[in-house]
């Protein structure tokens, strides 16, 4: 998002990124020695927030972001065992391997934390065990379920989920493009974002969509083409929303309809309920649940 000039004020997604940054700082400052960040949506800023925050703390992490064997993992932890930060970025395959999980479990628990590896494949310059004082940050898409060995690793970490509804992604898109984009006016950007909102259906939106979509508008104008089929073709390649994201979007839409109802009928709960139920297709019980949630949120 460095192609955009940010405007003042934090969106809901930026507030979550800010919370993630604080959790990374706690690892950087040795308050905690492990952090596990997950979220199935790409493009919400997990890796970018982690790396930027570590940079602000003056830390260059040891980055592991591709396939790693158990022996290679042992070697990496041995070579960088003293007071460093190892960042495992999207190495999800580790979390289903008992050999990897055993090493991670040892590295993240104990006083001292002793990592061992018993194998004839161990190079002669690697000891069979060592003390590990470094810290680990993991960024993954999902938390594996029904895996007790992974749960043992996870119990040794702080955990943070970075997720967002489509509405919150669109809000951040509007915020970061509010000053225009490489010659496009704010109105041009808003037009493209409105088109994305109207045509995303049940697709899972990502901030990675914004820059390429705006560049498609630029290209189409140069070639005197209709830009909309180009952007729509990109939307059709996006993955479907996860069930949890669908629930978040449903709650977000209910809250939006409730705000509309309160604004239209400030003096009549009966009219508020009728408006909400008619627009949402949901029951009176749903109206009162949403109303109660809104009151809790406002204290």
Secondary structure, DSSP 8 states (H G I E B T S, - for coil): -TTS---SS--HHHHHHHHHHHHHHHHHTTS-SEEEEE-S-TTSSHHHHHHHHHHHTT---EEE-S---HHHHHHHHHHT-SS-EEEEES-GGGGG-HHHHHHHHHHHSSSS-EEE---TTS-TTS-SEEE---EEEEEES---SS-HHHHHHHTTSEEEE----HHHHHHHHHHHTTT-BTTB-HHHHHHHHHHHHHH-TTB---THHHHHHHHHHHHHHHHT--SHHHHHHHHTTS-B--HHHHHHHHHHHHHHHHHHHHHH-TT-HHHHHHHHHHHH---HHHHHHHHHHHHHHT-
